[in-house]
Amino acid sequence: MIGPSSSAAELIAHLQTLRSEENISGMARFGIVTETALGISNPDLQKIARIVKRNHARALELWQSGIREGRLLALYTAEPNRLTLETARAWADDFDSWEIVDCAADLYVEARIETLIPEFASDEREFVRRTAFAMIAGAAVHLKKEPDETLLASLPLIATHADDPRNFVRKAVNWALRNIGKRSLYCHTAALELAKKLAASDDQTARWIGKDAVRELTSDKVLARLDRKAALR
């Protein structure tokens, strides 16, 4: 039986009992790195995280396991107010999968260490750069009390890296642009302007990012949602 007092070693042992070869094969089809995977789904890991509660020291140990599920459980159970820039950088050095990146980005935003965004964006490593834009995408949704100007300040960074053709970067840049544009009518105007500019670019990657963002940001569904949000203010 696992619980809040369970050690990292006990949790890893429990995770290993849940190994599923069938699930591992399925994960590979979604671009998930499976070399260290046990095949446990994210919803199941989140259930385990709710049972064992947050414990930062234990999360640090879980990360060191190198196991996919151990690292995801570390991200789910780390304490945001205890996450240091040093640890965030050290974990980023290990990033090798989009799902780890996106989960970490949520934690980093919750920990309010957005100061790492420009640093990560300038890093040439694909998954570290993705982290920057996954953080922007997450911040646009979750930091509801943050002034819109804070998110709009990320648009130049999006423009700068919109020509990175690597799959996991370009998708995150696109994601960040779309989420900023869907945040509010005020953000929508600036984000759509950038999207249209990118859509007219000579660069193939920037053009794809821009056209896809324009398509969503001009959709009836998004415009109606923004109008409803504006009416509630």
Backbone as CSV, one residue per row, in Angstrom:
resi,resn,N_x,N_y,N_z,CA_x,CA_y,CA_z,C_x,C_y,C_z
1,MET,0.845,-1.194,0.000,0.000,0.000,0.000,0.885,1.250,0.000
2,ILE,0.595,2.162,-0.907,1.363,3.403,-0.967,0.574,4.539,-0.333
3,GLY,1.302,5.553,0.128,0.658,6.695,0.762,1.642,7.838,0.895
4,PRO,1.247,8.911,1.586,2.116,10.083,1.725,3.478,9.784,2.333
5,SER,3.563,8.741,3.148,4.843,8.426,3.793,5.727,7.514,2.947
6,SER,5.240,7.091,1.788,6.025,6.190,0.937,7.301,6.871,0.457
7,SER,8.380,6.115,0.441,9.657,6.643,-0.037,9.704,6.581,-1.560
8,ALA,10.699,7.236,-2.123,10.868,7.188,-3.577,11.090,5.751,-4.041
9,ALA,11.901,5.006,-3.306,12.180,3.614,-3.679,10.912,2.774,-3.643
10,GLU,10.074,3.007,-2.638,8.818,2.254,-2.533,7.875,2.605,-3.680
11,LEU,7.857,3.859,-4.070,6.988,4.268,-5.175,7.484,3.694,-6.501
12,ILE,8.780,3.691,-6.701,9.326,3.096,-7.926,8.995,1.607,-7.980
13,ALA,9.114,0.937,-6.850,8.791,-0.494,-6.801,7.317,-0.717,-7.134
14,HIS,6.459,0.163,-6.630,5.027,0.057,-6.926,4.771,0.292,-8.409
15,LEU,5.410,1.294,-8.971,5.232,1.590,-10.391,5.645,0.397,-11.252
16,GLN,6.696,-0.267,-10.862,7.182,-1.402,-11.649,6.187,-2.563,-11.665
17,THR,5.356,-2.655,-10.632,4.337,-3.714,-10.620,3.214,-3.417,-11.607
18,LEU,3.138,-2.175,-12.085,2.066,-1.761,-12.997,2.518,-1.756,-14.459
19,ARG,3.690,-2.268,-14.713,4.255,-2.255,-16.064,3.314,-2.926,-17.070
20,SER,3.184,-2.305,-18.255,2.326,-2.851,-19.310,3.039,-2.753,-20.650
21,GLU,3.437,-3.888,-21.185,4.120,-3.901,-22.479,3.201,-3.392,-23.587
22,GLU,1.925,-3.715,-23.487,0.961,-3.256,-24.497,0.881,-1.735,-24.514
23,ASN,0.825,-1.137,-23.329,0.761,0.320,-23.253,2.046,0.972,-23.748
24,ILE,3.174,0.338,-23.484,4.449,0.885,-23.950,4.451,0.981,-25.473
25,SER,3.965,-0.047,-26.133,3.897,-0.037,-27.598,2.979,1.074,-28.089
26,GLY,1.871,1.263,-27.398,0.934,2.315,-27.787,1.523,3.700,-27.611
27,MET,2.296,3.901,-26.544,2.905,5.207,-26.292,3.884,5.588,-27.392
28,ALA,4.613,4.611,-27.884,5.606,4.878,-28.925,4.953,5.472,-30.164
29,ARG,3.714,5.084,-30.422,3.014,5.601,-31.604,2.671,7.081,-31.468
30,PHE,2.694,7.590,-30.248,2.391,9.003,-30.011,3.658,9.831,-29.790
31,GLY,4.786,9.270,-30.150,6.033,10.015,-30.040,6.580,10.115,-28.634
32,ILE,6.098,9.257,-27.740,6.589,9.250,-26.366,7.832,8.369,-26.300
33,VAL,8.870,8.869,-25.667,10.105,8.102,-25.526,9.851,6.961,-24.547
34,THR,10.091,5.737,-24.991,9.695,4.578,-24.187,10.865,3.744,-23.664
35,GLU,12.093,4.203,-23.865,13.245,3.407,-23.435,13.189,3.060,-21.947
36,THR,12.704,3.994,-21.138,12.627,3.740,-19.693,11.181,3.651,-19.208
37,ALA,10.243,3.585,-20.148,8.827,3.638,-19.781,8.329,2.319,-19.211
38,LEU,7.350,2.438,-18.323,6.681,1.268,-17.752,5.285,1.092,-18.342
39,GLY,4.850,2.072,-19.125,3.551,1.955,-19.780,2.374,2.367,-18.922
40,ILE,2.612,3.216,-17.933,1.532,3.678,-17.051,1.001,4.999,-17.595
41,SER,-0.309,5.106,-17.729,-0.908,6.305,-18.316,-0.793,7.502,-17.379
42,ASN,-0.864,8.690,-17.959,-0.817,9.911,-17.150,-1.978,10.000,-16.164
43,PRO,-3.217,9.672,-16.566,-4.309,9.705,-15.580,-4.047,8.790,-14.380
44,ASP,-3.466,7.619,-14.632,-3.159,6.711,-13.527,-2.042,7.274,-12.648
45,LEU,-1.063,7.919,-13.268,0.006,8.539,-12.489,-0.529,9.697,-11.652
46,GLN,-1.479,10.431,-12.213,-2.078,11.539,-11.469,-2.874,11.030,-10.268
47,LYS,-3.509,9.873,-10.424,-4.214,9.265,-9.290,-3.234,8.899,-8.188
48,ILE,-2.095,8.328,-8.591,-1.069,7.972,-7.612,-0.551,9.232,-6.921
49,ALA,-0.352,10.292,-7.697,0.142,11.551,-7.129,-0.821,12.092,-6.079
50,ARG,-2.110,11.963,-6.335,-3.096,12.448,-5.359,-3.054,11.617,-4.076
51,ILE,-2.732,10.345,-4.211,-2.655,9.470,-3.036,-1.424,9.783,-2.194
52,VAL,-0.283,9.969,-2.854,0.974,10.116,-2.104,1.265,11.558,-1.707
53,LYS,0.547,12.516,-2.292,0.674,13.938,-1.953,2.042,14.496,-2.382
54,ARG,2.170,15.802,-2.212,3.411,16.473,-2.596,4.502,16.256,-1.546
55,ASN,5.695,16.062,-2.031,6.861,15.906,-1.158,8.081,16.238,-2.014
56,HIS,8.655,17.412,-1.790,9.676,17.896,-2.705,10.960,17.071,-2.655
57,ALA,11.387,16.722,-1.457,12.619,15.930,-1.336,12.457,14.588,-2.043
58,ARG,11.296,13.991,-1.885,11.039,12.706,-2.548,10.959,12.886,-4.065
59,ALA,10.391,14.007,-4.509,10.308,14.275,-5.947,11.700,14.351,-6.568
60,LEU,12.630,14.955,-5.856,14.001,15.034,-6.359,14.594,13.634,-6.539
61,GLU,14.285,12.740,-5.619,14.769,11.364,-5.722,14.079,10.628,-6.871
62,LEU,12.788,10.852,-7.018,12.052,10.200,-8.102,12.622,10.604,-9.458
63,TRP,12.984,11.868,-9.588,13.554,12.323,-10.857,14.844,11.570,-11.170
64,GLN,15.641,11.337,-10.164,16.929,10.675,-10.361,16.778,9.224,-10.798
65,SER,15.572,8.667,-10.681,15.353,7.279,-11.109,15.582,7.115,-12.605
66,GLY,15.364,8.199,-13.366,15.516,8.127,-14.813,14.370,7.431,-15.520
67,ILE,13.436,6.892,-14.770,12.285,6.185,-15.333,11.221,7.202,-15.736
68,ARG,10.616,7.005,-16.893,9.592,7.942,-17.371,8.554,8.214,-16.295
69,GLU,7.965,7.167,-15.759,6.896,7.337,-14.773,7.412,7.945,-13.471
70,GLY,8.643,7.616,-13.104,9.228,8.215,-11.912,9.393,9.713,-12.083
71,ARG,9.802,10.123,-13.272,9.989,11.552,-13.527,8.659,12.291,-13.624
72,LEU,7.666,11.669,-14.234,6.355,12.316,-14.278,5.776,12.442,-12.873
73,LEU,5.946,11.404,-12.060,5.455,11.467,-10.686,6.216,12.535,-9.899
74,ALA,7.490,12.707,-10.206,8.265,13.777,-9.572,7.659,15.139,-9.902
75,LEU,7.297,15.330,-11.162,6.720,16.607,-11.582,5.344,16.828,-10.963
76,TYR,4.577,15.761,-10.811,3.240,15.883,-10.223,3.284,16.127,-8.718
77,THR,4.370,15.712,-8.066,4.400,15.798,-6.600,5.442,16.770,-6.056
78,ALA,6.185,17.431,-6.930,7.123,18.460,-6.468,6.326,19.630,-5.889
79,GLU,6.938,20.358,-4.995,6.281,21.511,-4.377,6.716,22.776,-5.116
80,PRO,5.797,23.434,-5.812,6.169,24.596,-6.638,6.924,25.676,-5.873
81,ASN,6.529,25.919,-4.629,7.179,26.991,-3.869,8.588,26.622,-3.410
82,ARG,8.981,25.372,-3.622,10.332,24.942,-3.256,11.199,24.658,-4.484
83,LEU,10.613,24.806,-5.655,11.368,24.534,-6.881,12.319,25.691,-7.166
84,THR,13.594,25.401,-7.239,14.598,26.432,-7.483,14.944,26.504,-8.969
85,LEU,15.518,27.624,-9.354,15.980,27.761,-10.734,17.033,26.706,-11.049
86,GLU,17.870,26.410,-10.072,18.924,25.412,-10.267,18.332,24.042,-10.590
87,THR,17.311,23.644,-9.832,16.675,22.352,-10.084,15.953,22.352,-11.423
88,ALA,15.257,23.444,-11.718,14.531,23.533,-12.992,15.490,23.398,-14.169
89,ARG,16.639,24.025,-14.070,17.638,23.921,-15.142,18.201,22.502,-15.225
90,ALA,18.472,21.911,-14.063,19.036,20.554,-14.044,18.058,19.560,-14.657
91,TRP,16.787,19.698,-14.325,15.791,18.806,-14.912,15.692,19.033,-16.418
92,ALA,15.759,20.292,-16.838,15.678,20.596,-18.272,16.818,19.937,-19.044
93,ASP,17.961,19.791,-18.400,19.089,19.117,-19.051,18.749,17.672,-19.417
94,ASP,17.772,17.098,-18.710,17.393,15.699,-18.943,16.209,15.543,-19.896
95,PHE,15.592,16.641,-20.302,14.381,16.541,-21.119,14.671,15.828,-22.443
96,ASP,13.847,14.819,-22.740,14.023,14.076,-23.986,12.690,13.671,-24.604
97,SER,11.591,14.253,-24.106,10.268,13.851,-24.574,9.297,15.015,-24.416
98,TRP,8.417,15.182,-25.385,7.472,16.299,-25.332,6.543,16.205,-24.129
99,GLU,6.171,15.002,-23.707,5.221,14.896,-22.598,5.870,15.293,-21.275
100,ILE,7.150,14.961,-21.104,7.868,15.395,-19.906,7.984,16.915,-19.909
101,VAL,8.325,17.468,-21.064,8.452,18.922,-21.199,7.151,19.624,-20.835
102,ASP,6.047,19.161,-21.391,4.779,19.857,-21.184,4.318,19.765,-19.736
103,CYS,4.585,18.642,-19.097,4.247,18.491,-17.682,5.137,19.396,-16.833
104,ALA,6.423,19.433,-17.157,7.354,20.294,-16.422,7.001,21.762,-16.606
105,ALA,6.588,22.126,-17.815,6.243,23.521,-18.087,5.108,23.990,-17.180
106,ASP,4.126,23.130,-16.957,3.025,23.488,-16.056,3.543,23.735,-14.642
107,LEU,4.449,22.864,-14.187,5.028,23.036,-12.853,5.839,24.323,-12.778
108,TYR,6.625,24.594,-13.809,7.469,25.785,-13.808,6.626,27.062,-13.776
109,VAL,5.506,27.045,-14.475,4.612,28.209,-14.447,3.989,28.348,-13.064
110,GLU,3.560,27.225,-12.494,2.979,27.263,-11.148,4.005,27.758,-10.133
111,ALA,5.274,27.431,-10.364,6.347,27.869,-9.470,6.745,29.323,-9.713
112,ARG,6.175,29.919,-10.744,6.428,31.312,-11.125,7.909,31.566,-11.410
113,ILE,8.470,30.696,-12.229,9.862,30.883,-12.644,9.912,31.161,-14.149
114,GLU,8.992,32.033,-14.584,8.954,32.398,-15.999,10.206,33.134,-16.446
115,THR,11.044,33.533,-15.486,12.306,34.182,-15.847,13.177,33.261,-16.698
116,LEU,12.887,31.964,-16.655,13.664,31.004,-17.442,13.242,30.966,-18.912
117,ILE,12.115,31.571,-19.242,11.603,31.460,-20.611,12.598,31.974,-21.655
118,PRO,13.129,33.194,-21.531,14.093,33.653,-22.545,15.341,32.771,-22.608
119,GLU,15.785,32.315,-21.448,16.969,31.444,-21.394,16.711,30.132,-22.119
120,PHE,15.577,29.523,-21.845,15.242,28.259,-22.504,15.014,28.463,-24.002
121,ALA,14.407,29.577,-24.376,14.142,29.833,-25.796,15.438,29.983,-26.582
122,SER,16.455,30.524,-25.956,17.730,30.731,-26.648,18.578,29.463,-26.689
123,ASP,18.166,28.443,-25.943,18.898,27.172,-25.912,18.630,26.406,-27.208
124,GLU,19.668,25.896,-27.834,19.510,25.224,-29.121,18.928,23.815,-29.007
125,ARG,18.909,23.251,-27.804,18.370,21.901,-27.648,16.858,21.916,-27.859
126,GLU,16.379,20.980,-28.667,14.979,20.995,-29.092,14.002,20.991,-27.922
127,PHE,14.210,20.114,-26.962,13.221,20.000,-25.896,13.342,21.107,-24.858
128,VAL,14.520,21.677,-24.718,14.653,22.827,-23.814,13.963,24.038,-24.433
129,ARG,14.174,24.238,-25.730,13.490,25.356,-26.395,11.981,25.153,-26.363
130,ARG,11.538,23.928,-26.554,10.093,23.674,-26.474,9.554,24.092,-25.107
131,THR,10.337,23.865,-24.061,9.893,24.204,-22.710,9.501,25.671,-22.607
132,ALA,10.286,26.539,-23.222,9.991,27.971,-23.163,8.599,28.267,-23.699
133,PHE,8.277,27.681,-24.840,7.002,28.006,-25.475,5.834,27.243,-24.852
134,ALA,6.121,26.072,-24.288,5.088,25.370,-23.524,4.756,26.166,-22.261
135,MET,5.761,26.813,-21.676,5.518,27.662,-20.506,4.666,28.872,-20.881
136,ILE,4.958,29.483,-22.021,4.153,30.621,-22.473,2.709,30.182,-22.705
137,ALA,2.553,29.034,-23.370,1.206,28.517,-23.642,0.456,28.265,-22.341
138,GLY,1.144,27.683,-21.364,0.508,27.405,-20.079,0.197,28.671,-19.305
139,ALA,1.123,29.618,-19.323,0.915,30.873,-18.605,-0.284,31.630,-19.158
140,ALA,-0.469,31.583,-20.468,-1.588,32.290,-21.095,-2.931,31.768,-20.599
141,VAL,-2.959,30.506,-20.215,-4.202,29.888,-19.742,-4.343,29.982,-18.222
142,HIS,-3.267,29.688,-17.502,-3.376,29.504,-16.055,-3.127,30.763,-15.222
143,LEU,-2.359,31.702,-15.733,-2.072,32.913,-14.950,-3.137,33.967,-15.243
144,LYS,-4.336,33.679,-14.777,-5.493,34.506,-15.119,-5.414,35.916,-14.535
145,LYS,-4.711,36.079,-13.418,-4.623,37.393,-12.779,-3.454,38.221,-13.306
146,GLU,-2.633,37.607,-14.133,-1.482,38.319,-14.692,-1.966,39.302,-15.758
147,PRO,-1.412,40.502,-15.799,-1.820,41.461,-16.842,-1.578,40.894,-18.234
148,ASP,-2.462,41.212,-19.159,-2.300,40.741,-20.532,-0.953,41.165,-21.118
149,GLU,-0.470,42.326,-20.696,0.801,42.825,-21.225,1.952,41.851,-20.964
150,THR,1.865,41.120,-19.858,2.914,40.147,-19.542,2.995,39.076,-20.619
151,LEU,1.838,38.615,-21.076,1.824,37.590,-22.121,2.190,38.180,-23.476
152,LEU,1.722,39.378,-23.739,2.034,40.012,-25.021,3.526,40.263,-25.173
153,ALA,4.224,40.385,-24.053,5.673,40.597,-24.102,6.400,39.389,-24.678
154,SER,5.706,38.253,-24.771,6.318,37.044,-25.335,6.208,36.979,-26.854
155,LEU,5.419,37.851,-27.451,5.230,37.781,-28.902,6.531,37.969,-29.689
156,PRO,7.421,38.884,-29.290,8.687,38.992,-30.032,9.508,37.703,-29.986
157,LEU,9.434,36.993,-28.865,10.151,35.722,-28.745,9.555,34.690,-29.701
158,ILE,8.241,34.709,-29.819,7.557,33.816,-30.759,7.983,34.140,-32.188
159,ALA,8.032,35.419,-32.508,8.434,35.832,-33.853,9.872,35.412,-34.150
160,THR,10.730,35.532,-33.157,12.143,35.199,-33.341,12.353,33.727,-33.670
161,HIS,11.585,32.859,-33.016,11.822,31.419,-33.160,10.786,30.721,-34.042
162,ALA,10.001,31.504,-34.754,8.981,30.913,-35.625,9.583,30.221,-36.839
163,ASP,10.873,30.373,-37.049,11.501,29.714,-38.199,12.258,28.446,-37.806
164,ASP,12.080,28.001,-36.556,12.722,26.755,-36.124,11.879,25.594,-36.651
165,PRO,12.396,24.818,-37.588,11.577,23.794,-38.252,11.399,22.504,-37.470
166,ARG,12.079,22.369,-36.352,11.989,21.112,-35.609,10.575,20.919,-35.065
167,ASN,10.076,19.722,-35.240,8.668,19.429,-34.984,8.189,19.871,-33.609
168,PHE,8.937,19.520,-32.570,8.454,19.797,-31.228,8.638,21.255,-30.821
169,VAL,9.454,21.983,-31.570,9.576,23.421,-31.324,8.473,24.170,-32.058
170,ARG,8.330,23.908,-33.345,7.354,24.669,-34.135,5.935,24.482,-33.603
171,LYS,5.626,23.266,-33.137,4.289,23.033,-32.585,4.083,23.815,-31.290
172,ALA,5.136,23.930,-30.479,5.020,24.682,-29.227,4.938,26.181,-29.487
173,VAL,5.685,26.672,-30.470,5.607,28.091,-30.833,4.194,28.421,-31.302
174,ASN,3.649,27.559,-32.135,2.277,27.723,-32.620,1.276,27.695,-31.465
175,TRP,1.467,26.768,-30.555,0.607,26.607,-29.376,0.628,27.876,-28.526
176,ALA,1.819,28.414,-28.301,1.951,29.628,-27.496,1.227,30.798,-28.154
177,LEU,1.404,30.949,-29.457,0.765,32.053,-30.175,-0.754,31.931,-30.109
178,ARG,-1.268,30.734,-30.331,-2.717,30.530,-30.299,-3.289,30.784,-28.908
179,ASN,-2.589,30.320,-27.873,-3.108,30.504,-26.515,-3.107,31.967,-26.095
180,ILE,-2.096,32.707,-26.505,-2.100,34.140,-26.208,-3.293,34.793,-26.907
181,GLY,-3.510,34.432,-28.155,-4.609,35.019,-28.917,-5.977,34.684,-28.376
182,LYS,-6.091,33.567,-27.675,-7.384,33.152,-27.121,-7.597,33.647,-25.695
183,ARG,-6.601,34.332,-25.138,-6.678,34.757,-23.741,-7.714,35.860,-23.528
184,SER,-7.739,36.842,-24.406,-8.657,37.977,-24.281,-8.735,38.685,-25.627
185,LEU,-9.726,39.545,-25.774,-9.833,40.316,-27.011,-8.607,41.205,-27.205
186,TYR,-8.103,41.732,-26.102,-6.924,42.594,-26.167,-5.722,41.813,-26.700
187,CYS,-5.506,40.623,-26.161,-4.401,39.788,-26.636,-4.653,39.302,-28.061
188,HIS,-5.907,39.061,-28.367,-6.268,38.523,-29.681,-5.803,39.433,-30.807
189,THR,-5.976,40.716,-30.628,-5.615,41.667,-31.683,-4.134,41.571,-32.032
190,ALA,-3.288,41.596,-31.011,-1.839,41.559,-31.250,-1.388,40.197,-31.753
191,ALA,-1.954,39.131,-31.190,-1.560,37.786,-31.610,-1.974,37.520,-33.054
192,LEU,-3.159,37.964,-33.416,-3.623,37.755,-34.791,-2.781,38.563,-35.775
193,GLU,-2.374,39.747,-35.373,-1.516,40.561,-36.234,-0.201,39.835,-36.517
194,LEU,0.391,39.254,-35.463,1.631,38.505,-35.656,1.378,37.258,-36.495
195,ALA,0.274,36.576,-36.233,-0.044,35.361,-36.990,-0.157,35.666,-38.486
196,LYS,-0.798,36.766,-38.818,-0.942,37.141,-40.228,0.414,37.483,-40.846
197,LYS,1.256,38.123,-40.063,2.596,38.454,-40.550,3.388,37.181,-40.833
198,LEU,3.308,36.221,-39.915,4.018,34.956,-40.110,3.433,34.178,-41.288
199,ALA,2.124,34.249,-41.451,1.463,33.528,-42.542,1.938,34.011,-43.909
200,ALA,2.420,35.241,-43.961,2.898,35.812,-45.222,4.415,35.688,-45.370
201,SER,5.041,34.978,-44.443,6.497,34.855,-44.443,6.996,33.999,-45.606
202,ASP,8.235,34.242,-45.998,8.879,33.404,-47.011,9.370,32.089,-46.412
203,ASP,9.453,32.058,-45.077,9.935,30.851,-44.405,8.789,29.854,-44.253
204,GLN,9.021,28.614,-44.644,7.965,27.596,-44.641,7.420,27.331,-43.239
205,THR,8.306,27.238,-42.254,7.866,26.943,-40.888,7.058,28.095,-40.312
206,ALA,7.570,29.308,-40.466,6.849,30.479,-39.964,5.489,30.602,-40.641
207,ARG,5.463,30.295,-41.924,4.206,30.379,-42.672,3.189,29.370,-42.135
208,TRP,3.650,28.150,-41.839,2.745,27.138,-41.276,2.207,27.578,-39.916
209,ILE,3.109,28.079,-39.057,2.701,28.539,-37.726,1.659,29.645,-37.851
210,GLY,1.933,30.609,-38.724,1.027,31.734,-38.888,-0.326,31.336,-39.441
211,LYS,-0.323,30.529,-40.495,-1.592,30.135,-41.116,-2.454,29.321,-40.158
212,ASP,-1.828,28.423,-39.421,-2.591,27.603,-38.479,-3.176,28.469,-37.368
213,ALA,-2.388,29.432,-36.882,-2.880,30.321,-35.828,-4.002,31.219,-36.343
214,VAL,-3.845,31.741,-37.547,-4.901,32.577,-38.134,-6.193,31.780,-38.251
215,ARG,-6.074,30.537,-38.687,-7.257,29.687,-38.862,-8.034,29.558,-37.554
216,GLU,-7.317,29.313,-36.462,-8.025,29.146,-35.187,-8.498,30.477,-34.620
217,LEU,-7.653,31.485,-34.690,-7.993,32.764,-34.060,-9.103,33.520,-34.785
218,THR,-9.390,33.135,-36.016,-10.493,33.773,-36.744,-11.722,32.868,-36.823
219,SER,-11.679,31.740,-36.131,-12.817,30.821,-36.157,-13.990,31.402,-35.375
220,ASP,-15.181,31.064,-35.775,-16.386,31.553,-35.091,-16.389,31.134,-33.626
221,LYS,-15.917,29.933,-33.360,-15.911,29.412,-31.990,-15.043,30.263,-31.074
222,VAL,-13.839,30.583,-31.525,-12.924,31.382,-30.707,-13.442,32.809,-30.550
223,LEU,-13.918,33.396,-31.621,-14.412,34.774,-31.554,-15.623,34.884,-30.626
224,ALA,-16.503,33.896,-30.669,-17.675,33.910,-29.792,-17.258,33.780,-28.331
225,ARG,-16.272,32.916,-28.067,-15.797,32.741,-26.695,-15.166,34.027,-26.171
226,LEU,-14.390,34.694,-27.009,-13.757,35.945,-26.592,-14.803,37.022,-26.319
227,ASP,-15.837,37.066,-27.128,-16.916,38.038,-26.906,-17.620,37.771,-25.579
228,ARG,-17.834,36.498,-25.267,-18.484,36.149,-23.997,-17.603,36.542,-22.819
229,LYS,-16.305,36.288,-22.935,-15.385,36.648,-21.858,-15.358,38.155,-21.655
230,ALA,-15.360,38.902,-22.759,-15.326,40.362,-22.662,-16.599,40.892,-22.010
231,ALA,-17.725,40.251,-22.287,-19.005,40.701,-21.734,-19.077,40.486,-20.229
232,LEU,-18.303,39.528,-19.719,-18.326,39.221,-18.284,-17.420,40.136,-17.479
233,ARG,-16.578,40.883,-18.158,-15.629,41.749,-17.443,-16.306,43.029,-16.964
